[in-house]
Amino acid sequence: MLRLTTALALLAATPAFADEIWVTNEKDNTISVIDADTLEVTRTLETGERPRGITFSHDYSRVYICASDSDAVQVMDPVSGEILHDLPSGEDPEQFVLHPDDRRLYIANEDDAITTVVDTETRRVVAQIDVGIEPEGMAVSPDGKIVVTTSETTNMAHWIDTETETIFANTLVDSRPRHAEFVKDGAELWVSAEIGGTVTVFDTATQTEKARIRFAIKGVHEDLIQPVGFELTPDGKTAFVALGPANHVAVVNAETWEVEEYLLVGRRVWHMAFDGDHSRLFTTNGISGDVTVIDVARREAIKTVKVGRFPWGAAYRPTGG
Amino acid sequence: MRVIGLAAALSLTLGAAAASETKVRIGYIGVEQPAPPVLSNLDPVPDDRALAGARLGLADNQTTGKFMGQEWVLSETLVPEGGDALAAARAALAATRVLVLDAPAETLTAIADLPEAEGALLFNATAPDAALRDGACRANLFHTLPSDAMRADALAQFLVQRRWTDVALISGAHPRDHAFAEALKASIAKFRLTLTGEKEWVFDADMRRNASAEVPLFTQQLGEHDVLLVADEIGDFGRYVVYNTWLPRPVAGSEELVPQAWSPVVEQWGAAQLQSRFEDQAHRDMTPEDYAAWAAIRTLGEAVTRTGSDDIAVLRDYILSDAFELAGFKGRPLSFRPWNGQLRQPIPIVTDRAVVATAPLEGFFHQGNELDTLGRDAPETTCRAFQE
């Protein structure tokens, strides 16, 4: 994932001190900032209404927040916690992705079946692209040439050429796609389908399906296994997939597509973020209103951190330097 | 037989401008039914009930269809009271093999039995009658509205979970009230609750003025119970029972705590998006009938997209198969019961202000699909038409 690779590059240059995990609380209109070492909430910051997607600029000087019910993307100074300004975002922005040019923000407008492209410097809308119903998942290829929007009710991944800002391919996925990521240096696109209960792996070059990952947990009805957010380790070998109301995170071998383990976390696990050295993974648990901290090497939940109501997105911020 | 966009759909990759164009026409027939008189004027029945849901389903299919080379058309026919519903159905079936119907049970079976309807796909979006899913079922008639039995079972599961096991029942005199009361009594037996007393609502006075005087005495004779069930499906008297009972007891059934296919208070699982799309389009709240009509048209959208076909036999097979699943904003994939064509679905149990629970509730197990703990299950069904 883009922000992680960037984070790694940055870490290599400047060793981190007390890094942070930022979590948006959808039903509290706040962000909980978790100290990645002490695993305590150190700050709670006010945002607009219904904050969901969250991502940092490449130098971490700004944080972008989808304030869905305020119909705005907010730009915050992560040091002071102050909102600097709003970006025009189209209606009901849910999730977004920052282009490798560190300028263009691709925003899914859930209520409008549109992907909006905003220039974060001029603060202008550059393009609006018609996509399927309830766009949500947003991904950008590491070379910046392709952006993918997934639409929840249309059940498709829409492949957008970022030079022309037009769709060049549409691929069907299982019901209710939620999250998309380019992985393995952009060679593959992964898309989770919440109601379908699968993750589809596409070959980026041909936009054809390579594999479909399925999940089964003993004692949990298959209908309740609903994949949403996921992250891969930087070596591209292991994936962690949040399974929503199944209250588990699946650990998937990203080369064989086999599920190796299921880790019990909080209720309705949604999105996740690694810390700087990828030793810990933080998952947002919407219904239990907390964050589970997973030890990546031991594949074990080590702590639960109470945050606000309905934590949704998570993003890593290095603070060292 | 016309097969549309098949090559494209099979490869699962479609260019921005899909090459092949498919036009899918759906007929909608709304048969106007006289609204029974009720005491209160508080709840007007919208003129476009069910129809507005069908229109939203069509808009959803169109948005998806434009990426798939599909064009969706809805032909709306409204039959006035006393009009010829069968003639309207014949005319519609001359133009399309797919109908979404808002009609009473006897009209539905009459339409399904038309020679022109043989091999067609009909969706019942508004009739909850048990018989349509049982002895009076038809192989070409699917049901997206839950049956009375599904709703009653949902409520019974909630009562069991709360351990409110002793229930009393008041039923209205309208045939719809009787049908729901029968469903409630069947659920009471199925989930081993106890019916402590039962009365029919007989008042012909205007309860807006004297409910506080009459209802306590009326309910005094119902014996000791944990919860009072009211079967008042036409919305006549139930509202005057609440807070006027002899014993301080919660009211459930058609009033106060109500099992519903859909309600404006449903907002989880992305439902808020469906609600707001509907409200933007129809400028009112989405009813269970709107939801059922929406689900019928989305079912067709899913089936055409996934099979790449508009052949009715192909679509019917797919819809009844294990592969079919509809994302219906209720937290689980929806599918059809192969024994009677009923859409499996969770049933929210709601007040005017919130979802109190959603059935199937935890602890009600089923060897196949937990959704089949609601309504007539395969071993009990008397529907044979789907086995042929």
Interface residues (C-beta under 8 A of the other chain):
Chain A: E110 D111 A113 D130 G132 I133 E134 S151 E152 T153 T154 N155 M156 H158 T166 I167 F168 A169 N170 T171 L172 S175 R176 E194 I195 G196 G197 T206 Q207 T208 E209 H221 D223 L224 P245
Chain B: A9 S11 L12 T13 L14 G15 A16 D60 T63 T64 K66 F67 M68 G270 Q273 S276 R277 E302 T305 R306 E325 L326 A327 G331 R332 P333 N369 E370 L371
